[in-house]
Amino acid sequence: MFVRRAKTAADFTAALIEGPWKHRFVSASGLRFHVACAGPADGPPVVLLPTIPEHWWGMRHLLMALAQAGYNCYAMDLRGTGASDKPPEGYTLPMLARDVGGVIAALGHQSAVVVGHGFGGLVAWTMMTRARQYLDGIVPICSYHPGSMVPKRRLAASPRAVGQMITLRSPAAARRLLPEEGFVAALLNSWMADPSAIDPNAVHYYTEALRVPFAADKMARLMRWSTRSLLDAAHIRFVASARVRADLPVLQIQTDSDPLLRWTVCQVPQLGGSDYTFKLLHKVGHLAPEEAPEVTARLIRQWLAERGLAPA
């Protein structure tokens, strides 16, 4: 049974959660995007992309851990999520990759390291072929390479994950379910190895943002992309175009207790390029940035330092 039903609509300020960060809006792709910023302005830039149905706040621990290590960090709301604009179109991985590249430029950087969790990891991988010029490297977390999943995608996702995504790809179902705190709580808890690890405020914050007009609809559009039919011609062309070996540093982080994705299928050394590093976290579920933020941040910092991308 769901805990409670959302009573009234929210506005975008529901995602502007106060904390030791600053909120900033920048224009890219003809839209306004929200980022939460922390860290020294002269530090190496790092952009953090959350998964769905979360928003930037799902990356708050990594935001602060990397900022405290001297990085200039930005946790971004993708189009349709959080406090970013919610246009009627453009909910494809190629478009989202171009959005992130535009935001990096709008923030005043030529390039950045992009860290993406879950769906955000798909966007990071896609940037390798659609916005390569904006990248210094990528860190996909609990994600799969979009060019590796035909015909293996069904093997990577668990039956539970497939069922959840198919349900939430429907705008009607998304509008009905995502504003429910009880549904969001059950969804996130089912993704974690230890449900008690989640911040008690998380469900409330995510649900409030999903009550913003059009937010649930746009979340369904994002879900739909990740569950498109393998017989869809446009999707087949995209997968083929994404099947390219990375020519930049890649740190792929997976977990052995992820109930959504099987790490053995997601590991892609053949696409990771010559500077590909794979790390496996033990006894951690799908929400690694929230379940194991300290070890995740430490792996990222060590990897960045080894590649000469540490603060001066």
C-alpha positions as CSV (number, residue, x, y, z in Angstrom):
1,M,0.0,0.0,0.0
2,F,1.3,3.5,-0.9
3,V,2.1,5.8,2.0
4,R,0.3,8.9,0.8
5,R,-0.9,10.5,-2.4
6,A,0.5,13.8,-3.5
7,K,-2.1,16.5,-3.0
8,T,-1.1,19.4,-5.1
9,A,1.2,20.2,-7.9
10,A,4.7,21.6,-7.2
11,D,6.8,24.0,-9.2
12,F,10.4,23.7,-10.2
13,T,11.7,25.2,-7.0
14,A,10.9,21.8,-5.3
15,A,14.2,20.6,-6.7
16,L,16.2,23.6,-5.4
17,I,17.1,21.9,-2.1
18,E,19.3,23.9,0.2
19,G,22.7,22.7,1.2
20,P,26.4,23.4,0.9
21,W,26.1,24.0,-2.8
22,K,24.9,26.8,-5.1
23,H,22.1,26.5,-7.6
24,R,22.7,27.8,-11.1
25,F,20.7,28.0,-14.4
26,V,22.4,28.0,-17.8
27,S,21.0,27.9,-21.4
28,A,21.8,25.2,-23.9
29,S,19.9,23.5,-26.7
30,G,17.4,26.4,-26.5
31,L,16.4,25.3,-23.0
32,R,17.2,26.3,-19.4
33,F,19.1,23.7,-17.4
34,H,19.6,23.6,-13.7
35,V,22.9,22.5,-12.0
36,A,23.9,22.4,-8.4
37,C,27.5,23.6,-8.1
38,A,30.2,23.1,-5.5
39,G,34.0,23.2,-5.4
40,P,36.7,25.8,-6.4
41,A,36.1,27.6,-9.6
42,D,39.6,26.8,-10.8
43,G,39.4,23.1,-10.1
44,P,39.1,20.5,-12.9
45,P,35.4,20.4,-14.0
46,V,33.3,17.3,-13.3
47,V,29.6,17.0,-14.4
48,L,27.4,14.5,-12.5
49,L,24.4,13.0,-14.2
50,P,21.7,11.3,-12.0
51,T,19.6,8.3,-12.9
52,I,15.8,8.3,-13.2
53,P,13.4,8.8,-11.5
54,E,15.8,10.8,-9.3
55,H,17.2,14.3,-10.0
56,W,20.5,16.0,-9.3
57,W,20.1,15.4,-5.5
58,G,20.9,11.7,-6.1
59,M,24.5,12.8,-6.8
60,R,24.8,15.1,-3.8
61,H,27.3,12.9,-1.9
62,L,29.6,12.6,-4.9
63,L,29.1,16.4,-5.6
64,M,30.4,17.3,-2.1
65,A,33.1,14.6,-1.9
66,L,34.7,15.6,-5.2
67,A,34.3,19.3,-4.5
68,Q,36.1,18.9,-1.2
69,A,38.9,17.2,-3.1
70,G,39.3,20.3,-5.2
71,Y,37.1,19.6,-8.2
72,N,34.7,22.1,-9.7
73,C,31.6,20.0,-9.7
74,Y,28.1,20.3,-11.2
75,A,25.2,18.0,-10.5
76,M,22.9,18.4,-13.5
77,D,19.2,17.9,-14.0
78,L,18.7,16.4,-17.5
79,R,15.9,17.8,-19.7
80,G,12.5,16.9,-18.3
81,T,13.8,16.4,-14.7
82,G,14.2,18.4,-11.6
83,A,14.4,22.1,-12.1
84,S,15.4,21.9,-15.8
85,D,13.0,22.8,-18.6
86,K,10.5,20.1,-19.7
87,P,10.0,20.6,-23.5
88,P,7.6,18.3,-25.4
89,E,10.4,16.6,-27.5
90,G,14.0,15.6,-27.4
91,Y,14.0,12.7,-25.0
92,T,16.6,10.5,-26.8
93,L,20.1,9.7,-25.8
94,P,21.7,11.6,-28.7
95,M,19.8,14.7,-27.8
96,L,20.5,14.3,-24.1
97,A,24.2,13.9,-24.9
98,R,24.2,17.1,-26.9
99,D,22.4,18.9,-24.0
100,V,25.2,17.9,-21.6
101,G,27.8,19.1,-24.0
102,G,26.0,22.4,-24.4
103,V,25.8,22.8,-20.6
104,I,29.5,22.2,-20.2
105,A,30.2,25.0,-22.8
106,A,27.6,27.3,-21.1
107,L,29.4,26.8,-17.8
108,G,32.5,28.2,-19.4
109,H,34.5,24.9,-19.9
110,Q,35.9,23.4,-23.0
111,S,35.6,19.9,-21.7
112,A,34.9,18.0,-18.4
113,V,34.8,14.6,-16.9
114,V,31.3,13.3,-17.0
115,V,30.1,10.9,-14.2
116,G,26.7,9.3,-14.9
117,H,24.7,6.9,-12.8
118,G,22.2,4.5,-14.3
119,F,20.4,6.4,-17.1
120,G,22.9,9.2,-16.6
121,G,25.6,6.6,-17.4
122,L,23.9,5.9,-20.7
123,V,24.1,9.6,-21.5
124,A,27.8,9.6,-20.6
125,W,28.5,6.6,-22.9
126,T,26.5,8.3,-25.7
127,M,28.6,11.5,-25.4
128,M,31.6,9.4,-26.7
129,T,30.0,9.5,-30.2
130,R,27.6,12.5,-30.0
131,A,29.5,15.1,-28.0
132,R,33.1,13.8,-27.8
133,Q,34.7,17.2,-28.0
134,Y,33.3,18.1,-24.5
135,L,34.8,15.1,-22.7
136,D,38.0,14.5,-20.7
137,G,36.8,11.1,-19.7
138,I,33.6,9.3,-18.4
139,V,32.6,7.4,-15.4
140,P,29.5,5.3,-15.9
141,I,28.1,3.8,-12.7
142,C,25.6,0.9,-12.6
143,S,25.0,1.4,-16.3
144,Y,25.4,-0.5,-19.6
145,H,27.0,0.6,-22.8
146,P,24.2,1.5,-25.3
147,G,26.2,-0.1,-28.1
148,S,26.6,-3.5,-26.4
149,M,23.0,-4.5,-25.7
150,V,22.0,-6.1,-28.9
151,P,21.3,-9.0,-28.5
152,K,22.4,-9.0,-24.8
153,R,20.2,-6.3,-23.3
154,R,17.6,-8.7,-22.1
155,L,20.3,-10.6,-20.3
156,A,21.6,-7.5,-18.6
157,A,18.3,-6.4,-17.1
158,S,16.4,-8.5,-14.5
159,P,12.8,-9.4,-15.1
160,R,11.8,-7.0,-12.3
161,A,13.6,-4.2,-14.0
162,V,12.0,-4.9,-17.3
163,G,8.6,-5.0,-15.7
164,Q,9.1,-1.7,-13.9
165,M,10.4,0.1,-17.0
166,I,7.6,-1.2,-19.1
167,T,5.1,0.0,-16.6
168,L,6.6,3.5,-16.2
169,R,7.1,4.1,-19.9
170,S,3.4,4.8,-20.1
171,P,2.6,8.5,-19.4
172,A,-0.7,7.5,-17.8
173,A,1.0,5.1,-15.4
174,A,3.8,7.6,-14.7
175,R,1.3,10.3,-13.9
176,R,-0.6,8.0,-11.5
177,L,2.4,6.3,-9.8
178,L,5.4,8.7,-9.7
179,P,3.7,11.3,-7.5
180,E,3.1,8.6,-4.9
181,E,5.7,8.7,-2.1
182,G,4.9,5.0,-1.3
183,F,5.4,4.0,-4.9
184,V,8.7,5.8,-5.2
185,A,9.9,4.4,-1.9
186,A,9.0,0.9,-3.0
187,L,10.8,1.4,-6.3
188,L,14.0,2.7,-4.8
189,N,14.0,0.2,-2.0
190,S,13.7,-2.6,-4.5
191,W,16.9,-1.3,-6.3
192,M,19.1,-1.3,-3.1
193,A,21.0,-4.1,-1.4
194,D,20.2,-2.5,1.9
195,P,17.1,-0.3,1.8
196,S,17.9,1.2,5.1
197,A,20.9,3.0,3.5
198,I,18.7,5.5,1.7
199,D,18.3,9.0,3.2
200,P,14.9,9.3,4.8
201,N,14.4,12.6,2.9
202,A,15.2,11.2,-0.5
203,V,11.8,9.8,-1.3
204,H,10.1,13.1,-0.4
205,Y,12.5,15.2,-2.4
206,Y,12.2,13.0,-5.5
207,T,8.4,12.8,-5.3
208,E,8.1,16.6,-4.8
209,A,10.1,17.1,-8.0
210,L,7.9,14.5,-9.8
211,R,4.8,16.6,-9.0
212,V,6.1,19.5,-11.1
213,P,3.8,19.9,-14.1
214,F,4.9,17.6,-17.0
215,A,7.7,16.0,-14.9
216,A,6.1,12.5,-14.7
217,D,5.2,12.6,-18.4
218,K,8.8,13.4,-19.3
219,M,10.1,10.7,-17.0
220,A,8.0,8.3,-18.9
221,R,9.6,9.5,-22.2
222,L,13.0,8.8,-20.7
223,M,11.9,5.4,-19.5
224,R,10.5,4.7,-23.0
225,W,13.9,5.3,-24.7
226,S,15.6,2.7,-22.4
227,T,13.0,0.0,-23.2
228,R,12.5,0.6,-27.0
229,S,11.9,-2.4,-29.1
230,L,14.9,-4.1,-30.5
231,L,13.0,-4.1,-33.8
232,D,12.7,-0.3,-33.8
233,A,14.7,0.9,-36.9
234,A,15.8,4.2,-35.4
235,H,16.9,2.5,-32.2
236,I,18.9,-0.1,-34.2
237,R,20.7,2.6,-36.1
238,F,21.5,4.4,-32.8
239,V,22.9,1.2,-31.2
240,A,25.0,0.6,-34.3
241,S,26.4,4.1,-34.2
242,A,27.2,3.8,-30.5
243,R,29.2,0.6,-31.0
244,V,32.5,2.4,-31.1
245,R,35.6,1.8,-28.9
246,A,36.2,4.7,-26.5
247,D,39.2,6.9,-27.2
248,L,39.2,8.6,-23.8
249,P,39.7,7.3,-20.3
250,V,36.8,5.3,-19.0
251,L,36.1,4.1,-15.4
252,Q,33.2,1.8,-15.3
253,I,31.8,1.0,-11.8
254,Q,29.3,-1.8,-11.3
255,T,28.0,-3.6,-8.2
256,D,27.6,-7.3,-7.5
257,S,24.2,-6.8,-5.8
258,D,22.5,-4.7,-8.4
259,P,19.0,-6.1,-8.8
260,L,18.5,-4.3,-12.1
261,L,21.7,-5.0,-14.1
262,R,23.9,-8.0,-14.1
263,W,27.5,-6.7,-13.9
264,T,28.9,-9.7,-15.9
265,V,26.9,-8.6,-18.9
266,C,27.5,-4.8,-18.5
267,Q,31.3,-5.1,-18.4
268,V,32.6,-4.0,-21.9
269,P,36.4,-4.1,-22.2
270,Q,35.9,-4.5,-26.0
271,L,34.3,-1.1,-26.1
272,G,36.1,0.6,-23.3
273,G,39.2,1.4,-25.4
274,S,42.9,1.2,-24.4
275,D,42.4,3.2,-21.1
276,Y,39.4,1.2,-19.7
277,T,39.2,0.5,-16.0
278,F,36.5,-1.7,-14.4
279,K,35.7,-1.7,-10.7
280,L,33.2,-3.9,-8.9
281,L,31.6,-2.9,-5.6
282,H,30.6,-5.7,-3.3
283,K,27.3,-5.9,-1.4
284,V,26.0,-2.7,-3.0
285,G,22.8,-2.4,-5.1
286,H,21.9,-0.2,-8.0
287,L,22.0,3.2,-6.1
288,A,25.8,3.2,-5.5
289,P,26.1,7.0,-5.2
290,E,23.7,6.8,-2.3
291,E,24.4,3.3,-0.9
292,A,28.2,3.6,-1.0
293,P,29.2,7.2,-1.7
294,E,32.5,7.2,0.1
295,V,34.0,4.2,-1.7
296,T,32.5,5.4,-5.0
297,A,34.0,8.8,-4.6
298,R,37.4,7.4,-3.6
299,L,37.5,5.2,-6.7
300,I,36.7,8.2,-8.9
301,R,39.4,10.4,-7.1
302,Q,42.0,7.8,-7.5
303,W,41.2,7.2,-11.1
304,L,41.3,10.9,-11.9
305,A,44.6,11.4,-10.1
306,E,46.2,8.5,-12.0
307,R,45.3,10.1,-15.3
308,G,46.6,13.5,-14.4
309,L,43.2,15.0,-13.9
310,A,43.6,15.9,-10.2
311,P,43.5,19.5,-8.9
312,A,46.8,21.4,-9.1
